[in-house]
């Protein structure tokens, strides 16, 4: 799979750059030198919507922003799985805990993914997400009060607050309570909890050069040399596995105690306070097949999934939201949003009442469009196949093509950020923060071609592997914005910091 001769690749006739950096890495290092979307954007501008380039070992790699091609890949997700090296990297990041992470929804493929998704769906359904709103409000107002106290006490020079740190703590506290009824309390205690420290330690090594991490993954000899990173990960995953097993035992015992017997647990009765309890109830239900149940390792794996997917992504998106609103050119948007929030007569509006606020909704959608947590997402062809396109391309032989031929194992890059900012779809102001584009009467007809699970954007992806927790993230964001911005205004410090986006 890794060593398809580039000269025999079906992608060899797809237009794209002829030059490359070096024989070992191809253009891989160039792509990682900044946001990948910068490099792909230049190639798309020069060669068209669909291109091929040289990756590691000069193998051909496809990149496309064609909406029809992207929809085909995402809607046939089990025919286009994540590349093996991507899944290996995720597993190795967790060292001795890889048995757990490879059993989680983030990692598994095909029928196993379908089975887990079926059991997990009740946890992330609209009805249950609504029940979690009180926790969102509790933490939102707790964070607001902390900020107000810091400002009033004058403990901060120039009354500056690093919102990214505090939003990360708030979202971590929220995922602990809503995910498995675990009180991290980082808003008050900082990162002192052993599970928090373990989680932070696992992700801290990811700041190392990605090229080196990738080479370690593909060159077996490099794995023979022990590293400090491996030791940290081993300690951290041991903590996460131990705490996860304890949480599972406690939650299972609570579910059984609440029922007259294990046989009394029915799938249709899955209401519970935290997502792990709901999952355990659904998994123990008498009206599902034995073959559909998750084992303990799989259930613990979902704790990892919640921590990875439900914490950093939301806090980072909220940070960008406040950053955009703090810009002088967007103060009118912040004022308009605050006016709408203050028009609500209760401190804790229902989910329906929040969703009925058009400008709040527009601000959230625009932030998600401009600030996807993932810059790109890689896939590979599970077999020799062809992918249809909506915009024909001229191959290197001068022939017009309406589909892309691709070989089994060849990699595909979907440029999420570029599609979310495509001027052909969103207009010439696609790179601008403009919530008004989502208000009634402002239409972008081509946006309907984007196969996103939410709002014609790819931030939560689409198809059967779309983000299962997108409703959770949307409600959490709206509640935190409501709690924070009704009474607090945000501005950039003077001088304003230079902030550069990074991508894993």
Buried (B, 14 or more C-beta within 10 A) or exposed (E): BEEBEBEEBBBBBBBBBEEBBEEEBBBBBBBBEEBBBBBBBEBBEEBBBBBBBBBBBBBBBBBBBBBBBBBBBBBBBBBBBBBBBBBBBBBBBBBBBBBBBBBBBBBBBEEBBEBBBEBBEBBBEEEBBBBBBEBBBBBBBBBBEBBEEBBEEEEEEEEEBEBBEBBBBBBBBBBBBBBBBBEBBBBEEEBEBEBBBBBEBBBEBEEEEBBEBBBBBBEEEEEEEEEEBBEBBEBBBBBBBEBBBEBBEBBBEBBBEEBEEEEEBBBEBBEBBBBBBBBBBBBBBEEBEEEBBBEBBBBBBBBBBBBBBBBBBBBBBBBBBBBBBBBEEBBEBBEBBBEBBEEBEEEBBEBEEBBEBEBBBBBBBBBBBBBBBBBBBBBBBBEEBBBEBBBBBEBEEEEEBEBBBBBEBBBBBBBBBBBBBBEEBBBEEBEBBBBEBBEEEEEBEBBEBBBBBBBBBBBBBBBBBBBBBBBBBBBBBBBBBBBBBBBBEBBBEEEEEEEEEEBB
